[in-house]
Structure formats: structure tokens, C-alpha cells
């Protein structure tokens, strides 16, 4: 997996966070990514999760992606607001 998936919105398929939308904030290798929701899984301590337990969506934030690629920290509120804006009309 490469940096093109940074800031991609994913839907968790397994674990305590099942059926929740999160954002990829880091990539460990081809099998694992770091995810955050800005609330329970904050950017300071993102969750390491297997990609096979995630459903990749076609949604992402260009603004968050640019921040992550530049090496800066993304604020939790920015992630939280972005996820709320895309899931506002969806039933989860």
C-alpha cells in the first residue's frame, strides 16, 4: 500500500470499531495501516489494523492527505468534522 491511500475513508469490518468510519493516517506495510476517527482513536495514538479488516471507500480528504504527506500532525477535530460531514446522511 502506498501514500495514495493516506486520508482514505475506510469502514471497519471487524473488532470493537466494526461498522464505523475511520481515516487512514499512516501506512506500516502492505498488510497494516494506522487509522483514526478523531475521537476514540485520536491521531496521537492511532489504531494499527489489518487492511483485510477494512472496507476501502472511494472517499478521501485532499486537505488531510496534504497535511499527512508534509509530515505535519492532523488535528483530531479536522478528522472528526470531515468524518461527520461525509457520514451525516448515511446510516451507520
N, C-alpha and C positions, 0 to 999 in steps of 0.2 A: 504494500500500500504506500502511496506517495503523498506529498503535500497537497495534491489537488483535492484530497478528502478532508483537509482541515476545515473546520466550521460547518461540515455537513451535518444536517439533522438526521438523527437515527431514532428508531423505535426499538426499545429493548424488548426482546422476546423471552427472556428468562431471568430469573433471580428476583430479588426484592423490588427491583425497579421495573419489573415487567409491565408492558403497555404504557410506558412513559417515554416522552420525547426528550432527547438529550442532544448535546452538540459534541462533536469530536474536537478536542482541544490539543491533542497530541497523538503521535504515532510511535509506538515502540518498535514494531516489526510487522511482518505480513499477517500475523495472527492476532495481534493485540493492539488496542487503541486506548487512549485516555479520554474519558467522557465527563461532561459536567452539565448540570442543569441550572447552576447559579444559585440554588437554594440548599438542597440537602447535600449535593455533590458540588462543592464550591471549587473554584479554579485553583485555590491553594492546595487542595487535596483531591484531585480528580480520581475517578474510579478507573482502574485498569480492567478492561473487559475484552473477552474474545469476540472477534468480529462475527463468528458464526452465531453468536447470541444476539446479534443486532440486525435489524432490517434497515438497510440504507435507503434514504429517500432522495429525491432529486432537489431538495431544498437546502440552501446554504446562505450564509451571510457574507457578502463580499467585504464588508467593513470589519467583521470579526476575523475573517481569513487574513486580511492585510495586517492586522494587529499581531496575530499569531506568527505570521511569516517574518515580520520585522523583529520578533523576539521580545516584544513588549507583553506585559500582562493584560489580559482582558478582564474588565470588571465583571463581577458577578451580576450586577444589576443589568448590564448590557446583554448578557446571555439570557437572563430571566425575562427581560422585556421582549427580546427577539422571539423566544420560545412562546411566550404568551401571545404575541401578535400573530404567529402562524397557527397556533392551536386554538385560538379564540373561537373559531367557527367549526372546529372539529370536536366530535365526541370521543373522549379517550376512555 
